Each structure stands twice: as structure tokens, then as C-alpha cells.
Amino acid sequence: MPEYDDFSDLDDLQPDWVNADDDLNSPIPDGLYQMRVASMELTRTKNTQKPMVKWGLEVIGPTHEGRKVFDNQVIHGDDAETKKLQLSFIKSRLKLCGCEPQKLGDLREPHVREQVLDVEVEVKKRTTVKGENEYVNYTFLRRLELDASNSPEEGRGF
């Protein structure tokens, strides 16, 4: 390698530089998205050590393809009704993805978590503001099947 490098080969990258995204760290806007489940794990919150299901999702359409979003479903209710509701959200999301563990603790098992990987779902992203707090909600609406009768050309809306 020469002592002085003028990086002249960077000039060849100029057309790609002009077209490169500069907002990959900004949140995706509210709306409907097709997403692929990239990861799912049972873990705990850092400060309170409350159990939570952590989801990693990758946008596959109709816009923002390749963007990654993360959603945590924390089980933190102090009363039975709140806990039941939170567990119902987790259970229904898992079922939509084709995973129906008999016990919540089954999510510790890799072979159970792997059942949801690469599943494609339609997700509604909604942001709400309450006072000074902003809340982001990802609602799994339905599982996307990859058969010909449910392709984008057949009216899935994307």
C-alpha cells in the first residue's frame, strides 16, 4: 500500500452515494407493513427484571424494505386483569405465527422459538402520544401465506 492514499477509487462510488438513504435510523411511519419475524426471545427487562417477549421484525414491503424494528411485550401488570390481557396479546401473536406452546415457559426452548422465525405477517404500526410520552404499537393482523392464491398480484394490497 502506498504511503499516500488519495482514495481516488471513491469517485467511482459517487452515483451510489447520491442514491444512498440517509435516514435509516428514523422510525418508519405509521401504517400497514408486511414484515418477517427475524427473531423472538423470552428475556427480562434490564431495570425491573420483569419477563418479556422480545420480537425482531424486518420490513419486507410495501415500503421501507429491509428496515428492522423491535417490539417488546412486557408482562408487568400489577393486577390479574392486566396480566391476563398482556398474556392474551402474547398468546394470540404466537398463535398467528403458528406457535402454540402449552406453557409460557416453553418459550425458553429454542425449538419452540424457531417456529415463528421467517413467518411473514401483516403488521399495523401505530404511534400514540399521551402527555409527554410516546407509545409505539405493532399489531399483528394476519399471517401472510406464500401460495399463489395470496400473492401481491392477487389483491393482497401491496
ChimeraX attribute file (.defattr): number of C-alpha atoms within 10 A of each C-alpha:
attribute: neighborCount
match mode: 1-to-1
recipient: residues
	/A:1	4
	/A:2	5
	/A:3	5
	/A:4	6
	/A:5	8
	/A:6	8
	/A:7	7
	/A:8	8
	/A:9	9
	/A:10	9
	/A:11	9
	/A:12	9
	/A:13	10
	/A:14	11
	/A:15	9
	/A:16	9
	/A:17	12
	/A:18	9
	/A:19	8
	/A:20	10
	/A:21	9
	/A:22	9
	/A:23	8
	/A:24	12
	/A:25	9
	/A:26	8
	/A:27	10
	/A:28	16
	/A:29	11
	/A:30	14
	/A:31	11
	/A:32	20
	/A:33	24
	/A:34	23
	/A:35	28
	/A:36	24
	/A:37	20
	/A:38	19
	/A:39	16
	/A:40	22
	/A:41	17
	/A:42	19
	/A:43	16
	/A:44	16
	/A:45	15
	/A:46	8
	/A:47	6
	/A:48	8
	/A:49	10
	/A:50	13
	/A:51	15
	/A:52	17
	/A:53	17
	/A:54	18
	/A:55	16
	/A:56	17
	/A:57	25
	/A:58	21
	/A:59	23
	/A:60	18
	/A:61	16
	/A:62	13
	/A:63	14
	/A:64	15
	/A:65	13
	/A:66	14
	/A:67	17
	/A:68	19
	/A:69	16
	/A:70	14
	/A:71	15
	/A:72	18
	/A:73	16
	/A:74	19
	/A:75	19
	/A:76	15
	/A:77	14
	/A:78	8
	/A:79	8
	/A:80	9
	/A:81	10
	/A:82	13
	/A:83	15
	/A:84	13
	/A:85	13
	/A:86	16
	/A:87	17
	/A:88	12
	/A:89	15
	/A:90	17
	/A:91	17
	/A:92	14
	/A:93	19
	/A:94	18
	/A:95	14
	/A:96	17
	/A:97	21
	/A:98	13
	/A:99	17
	/A:100	17
	/A:101	14
	/A:102	8
	/A:103	8
	/A:104	12
	/A:105	9
	/A:106	14
	/A:107	20
	/A:108	12
	/A:109	11
	/A:110	11
	/A:111	10
	/A:112	14
	/A:113	18
	/A:114	16
	/A:115	15
	/A:116	21
	/A:117	16
	/A:118	15
	/A:119	19
	/A:120	22
	/A:121	23
	/A:122	20
	/A:123	21
	/A:124	17
	/A:125	16
	/A:126	14
	/A:127	12
	/A:128	11
	/A:129	9
	/A:130	7
	/A:131	6
	/A:132	5
	/A:133	7
	/A:134	9
	/A:135	9
	/A:136	12
	/A:137	15
	/A:138	19
	/A:139	16
	/A:140	21
	/A:141	14
	/A:142	15
	/A:143	19
	/A:144	18
	/A:145	12
	/A:146	11
	/A:147	7
	/A:148	9
	/A:149	11
	/A:150	12
	/A:151	14
	/A:152	12
	/A:153	10
	/A:154	10
	/A:155	9
	/A:156	10
	/A:157	9
	/A:158	13
